[in-house]
Amino acid sequence: MNNTQRVVLGLCLLIGTFYLFNAYIYNEKQGDDTQARTHSDATYIVDGERVTLVDGVAETEIDPGSASKVVTRYFGNEVAVDFNDDGGKDVVFIMTRTGGGSGTFYYVVAALDTEHGYIGSHALFLGDRIAPQNIQVHGDHTISVNYADRAPGESFAVQPSVGKTLKLMFDINIMQFGEVVDNFEGEADISVMKIDMKPWVWINAVKSSRTIIPKSPGVFGMTFTDTGTFSVTTDCNSVGGTYVATRNDLSLKDIVATEKYCEGSQEQEFLSLLQEVAGFHFTSRGEFILDLAGDVGSITFR
């Protein structure tokens, strides 16, 4: 092979590589565009976990290697709304989650229509085994979710019959819904909320798709000081420690507790959750949320 032939062969290889590379880039971009072409194929944050729907369904193992699965599914009641006034076809709808128990948990989510495809929001929990009715869109970019629930203390064997309406506003900056409460005193202004602004009362916790609710409402609480210490009230012992908060990162340290034994106490379960805290944020519902490491869940206070 002479030098001229070598040059020609080298140019052919270069041109061929160029076209192959461009074809690869094109296919990759096409793949990105098709991953969330519809809201039933977008990714959402449900109970602190990233869930990607495929044709409206996602299945994840409850435990590694387990045959039991958590199934997240498109339910319906969808409405179109343009949250950011860009002419896009944003969507709000209800999804359900089942697995690991007898419950069917309902959530409301939003999907923004962008040039890169649909982007899913954080899911807002509505209730267990409720009866969704419809979603209404208001002119001020708020929505109302209407559904039937049970009266306090009623068994799940009873059909939901108590009508409820949850009015929500969507924040596209954090991709979350916040409850609109008429005549609210302003506590839910996220821009002024602080970790040490008041004693926080534990409402619930979610970890790996399991919801934990205090058996004694209003008993578990948490208070932070502006000097870097915190204290916890439980259904048994007194607990305290130190903390370091930087932006939305939070580290709880030196946790100590008195050593009284209380049969049936939820204290150890609650404290084990605190050991996993890695961050925090506030919601426009006036909630203080402790985020667990690894996006496996969260603890909600109000």
The 8 nearest C-alpha neighbors of each residue, nearest first, counted from 0:
[[1, 4, 5, 2, 3, 8, 6, 7],
 [2, 0, 4, 3, 5, 6, 7, 8],
 [1, 3, 5, 4, 6, 0, 7, 8],
 [4, 2, 6, 5, 1, 7, 0, 8],
 [5, 3, 7, 1, 6, 2, 0, 8],
 [4, 6, 2, 8, 3, 7, 9, 1],
 [7, 5, 9, 3, 4, 8, 10, 2],
 [6, 8, 4, 10, 9, 5, 11, 3],
 [9, 7, 11, 5, 6, 10, 4, 12],
 [8, 10, 6, 12, 7, 11, 5, 13],
 [11, 9, 13, 7, 12, 8, 14, 6],
 [12, 10, 8, 14, 9, 13, 15, 7],
 [11, 13, 15, 9, 10, 14, 16, 8],
 [14, 12, 10, 16, 11, 15, 17, 9],
 [15, 13, 17, 11, 16, 12, 10, 18],
 [14, 16, 12, 18, 17, 13, 11, 19],
 [15, 17, 19, 13, 14, 18, 20, 12],
 [18, 16, 14, 20, 15, 19, 13, 21],
 [19, 17, 21, 15, 20, 16, 22, 14],
 [18, 20, 22, 16, 21, 17, 23, 15],
 [19, 21, 23, 17, 18, 22, 16, 24],
 [22, 20, 24, 18, 23, 19, 25, 17],
 [21, 23, 25, 19, 20, 24, 18, 26],
 [24, 22, 20, 26, 21, 25, 27, 19],
 [25, 23, 21, 27, 22, 26, 28, 20],
 [24, 26, 22, 28, 23, 27, 21, 29],
 [25, 27, 29, 23, 28, 24, 30, 22],
 [28, 26, 30, 24, 29, 25, 23, 31],
 [29, 27, 31, 25, 30, 26, 24, 32],
 [28, 30, 26, 32, 27, 31, 25, 33],
 [31, 29, 27, 33, 28, 32, 26, 34],
 [30, 32, 28, 34, 29, 33, 27, 115],
 [33, 31, 29, 30, 34, 116, 115, 28],
 [32, 34, 36, 30, 35, 31, 29, 116],
 [35, 33, 31, 32, 36, 30, 40, 41],
 [36, 34, 41, 116, 40, 117, 37, 33],
 [35, 37, 33, 116, 34, 117, 32, 40],
 [38, 36, 35, 39, 40, 117, 41, 116],
 [37, 39, 41, 40, 117, 110, 35, 36],
 [38, 40, 55, 37, 54, 41, 52, 53],
 [41, 39, 52, 53, 35, 38, 37, 54],
 [42, 40, 35, 38, 119, 51, 52, 39],
 [41, 43, 51, 119, 50, 52, 49, 118],
 [44, 42, 119, 50, 120, 49, 121, 45],
 [45, 43, 121, 49, 48, 47, 122, 50],
 [46, 44, 122, 48, 47, 43, 121, 49],
 [45, 47, 48, 296, 205, 208, 44, 297],
 [46, 48, 296, 294, 45, 295, 44, 297],
 [49, 47, 45, 44, 46, 294, 295, 50],
 [50, 48, 44, 43, 45, 42, 51, 47],
 [49, 51, 43, 42, 44, 48, 52, 45],
 [52, 50, 42, 41, 57, 43, 53, 40],
 [51, 53, 40, 57, 56, 55, 41, 39],
 [52, 54, 40, 55, 56, 57, 39, 51],
 [55, 53, 39, 56, 40, 52, 57, 73],
 [54, 56, 39, 73, 52, 53, 72, 40],
 [57, 55, 72, 52, 53, 54, 71, 73],
 [58, 56, 52, 71, 70, 51, 53, 72],
 [57, 59, 70, 69, 68, 71, 56, 60],
 [60, 58, 69, 68, 61, 70, 57, 71],
 [59, 61, 68, 62, 65, 67, 63, 69],
 [60, 62, 68, 67, 69, 59, 65, 63],
 [61, 63, 65, 60, 64, 67, 68, 66],
 [64, 62, 65, 60, 61, 66, 59, 67],
 [63, 65, 62, 66, 60, 61, 67, 68],
 [66, 64, 62, 67, 63, 60, 61, 68],
 [65, 67, 68, 64, 60, 61, 62, 63],
 [68, 66, 65, 61, 60, 99, 69, 98],
 [69, 67, 60, 61, 59, 98, 58, 70],
 [68, 70, 98, 59, 58, 97, 61, 60],
 [69, 71, 58, 97, 96, 57, 68, 98],
 [72, 70, 96, 57, 95, 56, 58, 69],
 [73, 71, 56, 95, 94, 55, 74, 70],
 [72, 74, 94, 55, 75, 56, 95, 93],
 [75, 73, 94, 93, 72, 95, 76, 92],
 [74, 76, 77, 93, 92, 73, 94, 78],
 [77, 75, 92, 133, 93, 134, 78, 74],
 [78, 76, 92, 75, 91, 90, 93, 79],
 [77, 79, 91, 90, 80, 92, 76, 134],
 [80, 78, 90, 89, 88, 91, 77, 81],
 [79, 81, 89, 82, 90, 78, 88, 136],
 [82, 80, 89, 84, 83, 87, 88, 86],
 [81, 83, 84, 80, 140, 89, 169, 171],
 [82, 84, 85, 81, 171, 86, 87, 111],
 [85, 83, 81, 86, 82, 87, 80, 140],
 [86, 84, 87, 83, 81, 82, 88, 113],
 [85, 87, 84, 81, 88, 83, 89, 112],
 [88, 86, 112, 85, 89, 81, 113, 84],
 [87, 89, 112, 81, 79, 90, 80, 86],
 [90, 88, 111, 112, 80, 81, 110, 79],
 [91, 89, 79, 110, 109, 78, 80, 88],
 [92, 90, 109, 77, 78, 108, 110, 79],
 [91, 93, 77, 76, 75, 108, 107, 109],
 [94, 92, 107, 74, 75, 106, 108, 76],
 [93, 95, 73, 74, 106, 72, 105, 107],
 [96, 94, 105, 72, 104, 71, 106, 74],
 [95, 97, 71, 104, 70, 103, 72, 105],
 [96, 98, 103, 70, 69, 102, 104, 71],
 [99, 97, 69, 100, 68, 70, 96, 67],
 [98, 100, 69, 67, 97, 61, 68, 101],
 [101, 99, 98, 102, 97, 103, 209, 69],
 [100, 102, 103, 99, 98, 97, 128, 127],
 [101, 103, 100, 127, 104, 97, 128, 98],
 [104, 102, 97, 128, 127, 96, 95, 105],
 [103, 105, 127, 96, 95, 126, 102, 128],
 [104, 106, 95, 125, 126, 94, 124, 127],
 [107, 105, 124, 123, 125, 94, 93, 122],
 [106, 108, 93, 123, 122, 92, 94, 124],
 [109, 107, 122, 92, 91, 120, 93, 106],
 [108, 110, 91, 120, 90, 119, 92, 111],
 [111, 109, 119, 90, 118, 89, 117, 38],
 [112, 110, 89, 118, 117, 113, 119, 109],
 [111, 113, 117, 89, 87, 88, 116, 110],
 [114, 112, 116, 115, 117, 111, 87, 118],
 [113, 115, 116, 112, 117, 32, 87, 111],
 [116, 114, 113, 32, 117, 31, 35, 112],
 [117, 115, 35, 113, 36, 114, 32, 112],
 [116, 118, 112, 35, 111, 110, 38, 113],
 [119, 117, 111, 110, 41, 116, 42, 112],
 [118, 120, 110, 43, 42, 41, 109, 117],
 [121, 119, 174, 43, 109, 108, 175, 110],
 [120, 122, 44, 175, 43, 174, 45, 123],
 [121, 123, 108, 45, 107, 106, 44, 120],
 [122, 124, 106, 107, 125, 108, 121, 176],
 [123, 125, 106, 126, 105, 122, 107, 104],
 [126, 124, 106, 105, 123, 107, 127, 104],
 [127, 125, 105, 104, 129, 124, 128, 106],
 [126, 128, 104, 103, 129, 102, 105, 125],
 [129, 127, 103, 104, 102, 126, 130, 105],
 [128, 130, 148, 127, 147, 126, 159, 131],
 [129, 131, 147, 146, 159, 132, 148, 128],
 [132, 130, 146, 133, 129, 147, 145, 76],
 [131, 133, 146, 145, 130, 134, 147, 76],
 [134, 132, 145, 76, 144, 131, 135, 146],
 [133, 135, 144, 143, 145, 76, 136, 142],
 [134, 136, 143, 142, 144, 137, 133, 78],
 [137, 135, 142, 141, 143, 134, 138, 80],
 [138, 136, 141, 139, 142, 140, 135, 143],
 [137, 139, 140, 136, 141, 142, 80, 135],
 [138, 140, 141, 137, 136, 142, 168, 82],
 [141, 139, 138, 137, 82, 168, 142, 136],
 [140, 142, 168, 137, 139, 167, 136, 169],
 [141, 143, 136, 167, 135, 137, 166, 168],
 [142, 144, 166, 135, 165, 134, 167, 164],
 [145, 143, 134, 165, 164, 133, 166, 135],
 [146, 144, 164, 133, 132, 163, 134, 143],
 [145, 147, 131, 132, 163, 130, 162, 164],
 [148, 146, 162, 130, 161, 159, 160, 163],
 [149, 147, 159, 161, 129, 160, 162, 130],
 [150, 148, 159, 161, 160, 153, 151, 147],
 [149, 151, 153, 152, 161, 148, 160, 159],
 [152, 150, 153, 149, 154, 148, 161, 155],
 [153, 151, 150, 154, 149, 155, 157, 148],
 [154, 152, 150, 151, 149, 155, 157, 156],
 [155, 153, 156, 157, 152, 149, 158, 151],
 [154, 156, 157, 153, 158, 128, 149, 159],
 [155, 157, 154, 158, 153, 159, 128, 149],
 [158, 156, 155, 154, 159, 153, 149, 160],
 [157, 159, 160, 156, 149, 155, 148, 129],
 [160, 158, 148, 149, 147, 161, 129, 130],
 [159, 161, 147, 148, 149, 158, 162, 150],
 [162, 160, 148, 147, 149, 159, 150, 163],
 [161, 163, 147, 146, 160, 148, 164, 145],
 [164, 162, 146, 145, 147, 161, 165, 148],
 [165, 163, 145, 144, 143, 166, 146, 162],
 [164, 166, 144, 143, 167, 145, 163, 178],
 [167, 165, 143, 179, 142, 178, 164, 144],
 [168, 166, 178, 142, 179, 177, 141, 176],
 [167, 169, 141, 177, 176, 178, 179, 142],
 [168, 170, 176, 175, 171, 177, 167, 141],
 [171, 169, 172, 175, 174, 173, 176, 168],
 [170, 172, 174, 173, 169, 175, 83, 82],
 [173, 171, 170, 174, 175, 169, 83, 120],
 [172, 174, 175, 171, 170, 120, 121, 176],
 [175, 173, 171, 120, 170, 172, 121, 169],
 [174, 176, 121, 170, 173, 169, 120, 177],
 [175, 177, 169, 168, 167, 170, 123, 178],
 [178, 176, 283, 168, 167, 284, 169, 282],
 [177, 179, 167, 284, 166, 180, 168, 283],
 [180, 178, 167, 166, 168, 181, 177, 284],
 [181, 179, 183, 178, 182, 166, 284, 167],
 [180, 182, 183, 179, 184, 166, 178, 185],
 [183, 181, 184, 180, 185, 179, 186, 187],
 [184, 182, 181, 180, 185, 186, 187, 179],
 [183, 185, 186, 182, 187, 181, 180, 188],
 [184, 186, 187, 183, 188, 182, 285, 189],
 [187, 185, 188, 184, 285, 192, 183, 189],
 [186, 188, 285, 283, 185, 284, 189, 282],
 [187, 189, 190, 186, 185, 191, 283, 192],
 [190, 188, 192, 191, 187, 283, 281, 282],
 [189, 191, 188, 192, 193, 187, 281, 283],
 [192, 190, 189, 188, 193, 186, 187, 196],
 [191, 193, 189, 190, 188, 196, 194, 186],
 [194, 192, 196, 195, 191, 197, 189, 281],
 [193, 195, 196, 223, 192, 197, 287, 224],
 [196, 194, 223, 224, 193, 197, 225, 222],
 [195, 197, 193, 194, 192, 198, 223, 224],
 [198, 196, 195, 199, 222, 194, 223, 193],
 [199, 197, 222, 221, 200, 220, 196, 223],
 [198, 200, 221, 220, 301, 300, 222, 197],
 [201, 199, 220, 300, 301, 217, 219, 202],
 [200, 202, 300, 219, 220, 203, 299, 199],
 [203, 201, 300, 299, 200, 301, 212, 213],
 [204, 202, 212, 299, 211, 201, 298, 213],
 [205, 203, 298, 211, 297, 210, 299, 212],
 [204, 206, 210, 296, 297, 209, 211, 46],
 [207, 205, 296, 209, 208, 295, 297, 210],
 [206, 208, 295, 209, 296, 205, 61, 46],
 [207, 209, 206, 46, 205, 210, 296, 69],
 [210, 208, 206, 205, 207, 211, 99, 204],
 [209, 211, 205, 204, 208, 212, 206, 203],
 [212, 210, 204, 203, 205, 209, 213, 206],
 [211, 213, 203, 214, 210, 204, 202, 216],
 [214, 212, 215, 216, 203, 211, 202, 265],
 [213, 215, 216, 212, 265, 264, 218, 211],
 [214, 216, 213, 218, 217, 234, 219, 212],
 [217, 215, 218, 213, 214, 202, 219, 201],
 [216, 218, 219, 200, 215, 201, 220, 202],
 [219, 217, 216, 215, 233, 234, 220, 232],
 [220, 218, 233, 232, 201, 217, 200, 234],
 [219, 221, 200, 232, 199, 201, 231, 218],
 [220, 222, 231, 199, 230, 198, 232, 200],
 [221, 223, 198, 230, 229, 199, 231, 224],
 [224, 222, 229, 195, 228, 194, 230, 225],
 [225, 223, 226, 195, 228, 227, 229, 222],
 [224, 226, 227, 195, 223, 228, 194, 196],
 [227, 225, 224, 228, 223, 241, 229, 242],
 [228, 226, 242, 241, 225, 224, 243, 229],
 [229, 227, 241, 224, 240, 242, 226, 223],
 [228, 230, 223, 240, 222, 239, 241, 224],
 [229, 231, 239, 222, 238, 221, 240, 223],
 [232, 230, 221, 238, 220, 239, 237, 233],
 [231, 233, 220, 219, 237, 221, 238, 230],
 [234, 232, 219, 235, 236, 266, 218, 231],
 [233, 235, 264, 218, 266, 219, 236, 265],
 [234, 236, 233, 261, 264, 266, 259, 237],
 [237, 235, 257, 233, 259, 256, 238, 234],
 [236, 238, 232, 256, 257, 231, 233, 239],
 [239, 237, 256, 231, 255, 230, 236, 232],
 [240, 238, 230, 255, 254, 229, 231, 256],
 [241, 239, 254, 253, 229, 228, 252, 255],
 [240, 242, 228, 252, 227, 229, 253, 251],
 [243, 241, 251, 227, 250, 252, 228, 244],
 [242, 244, 250, 249, 227, 245, 251, 241],
 [243, 245, 249, 248, 246, 242, 250, 247],
 [246, 244, 248, 247, 249, 243, 278, 250],
 [245, 247, 248, 244, 249, 279, 278, 280],
 [246, 248, 279, 278, 245, 280, 249, 244],
 [249, 247, 278, 245, 244, 246, 277, 279],
 [250, 248, 278, 244, 277, 243, 279, 245],
 [249, 251, 243, 242, 277, 252, 244, 276],
 [252, 250, 242, 241, 249, 243, 240, 276],
 [251, 253, 241, 254, 242, 240, 250, 243],
 [254, 252, 240, 241, 255, 251, 239, 242],
 [255, 253, 240, 252, 239, 256, 238, 241],
 [256, 254, 239, 238, 253, 240, 257, 237],
 [257, 255, 238, 237, 258, 236, 239, 254],
 [256, 258, 236, 237, 259, 238, 255, 235],
 [259, 257, 256, 260, 236, 237, 235, 255],
 [258, 260, 257, 236, 261, 235, 256, 237],
 [261, 259, 258, 262, 235, 236, 264, 257],
 [262, 260, 264, 235, 263, 259, 234, 236],
 [261, 263, 264, 260, 235, 265, 259, 234],
 [264, 262, 261, 265, 266, 234, 260, 235],
 [263, 265, 266, 262, 261, 234, 235, 267],
 [266, 264, 268, 267, 269, 263, 234, 213],
 [265, 267, 269, 264, 268, 233, 270, 234],
 [268, 266, 270, 269, 265, 271, 264, 272],
 [267, 269, 271, 265, 266, 270, 272, 264],
 [268, 270, 266, 272, 267, 271, 265, 273],
 [271, 269, 273, 267, 272, 268, 266, 274],
 [272, 270, 274, 268, 273, 269, 267, 275],
 [271, 273, 269, 270, 274, 275, 268, 276],
 [272, 274, 270, 276, 275, 271, 269, 251],
 [273, 275, 271, 272, 276, 270, 251, 252],
 [276, 274, 291, 273, 272, 292, 277, 271],
 [277, 275, 291, 273, 274, 290, 292, 278],
 [278, 276, 292, 249, 291, 250, 290, 248],
 [279, 277, 248, 249, 290, 247, 289, 276],
 [278, 280, 289, 290, 247, 288, 248, 249],
 [279, 281, 288, 287, 247, 289, 282, 278],
 [282, 280, 287, 286, 288, 189, 283, 285],
 [283, 281, 286, 284, 285, 177, 189, 287],
 [282, 284, 187, 177, 285, 189, 188, 178],
 [285, 283, 178, 282, 177, 286, 187, 179],
 [286, 284, 187, 283, 282, 186, 301, 287],
 [285, 287, 301, 282, 284, 281, 300, 288],
 [286, 288, 281, 300, 301, 299, 280, 289],
 [287, 289, 299, 280, 279, 298, 281, 300],
 [290, 288, 279, 298, 297, 278, 276, 299],
 [289, 291, 297, 278, 279, 276, 277, 288],
 [292, 290, 276, 275, 297, 296, 277, 294],
 [293, 291, 277, 294, 275, 276, 295, 290],
 [292, 294, 295, 291, 296, 277, 47, 290],
 [295, 293, 47, 292, 296, 48, 291, 290],
 [296, 294, 293, 207, 47, 206, 48, 291],
 [297, 295, 206, 47, 205, 291, 294, 46],
 [296, 298, 290, 291, 205, 289, 204, 299],
 [299, 297, 204, 289, 288, 203, 205, 290],
 [298, 300, 288, 203, 202, 204, 287, 201],
 [301, 299, 201, 287, 200, 202, 199, 286],
 [300, 286, 200, 199, 287, 285, 201, 202]]
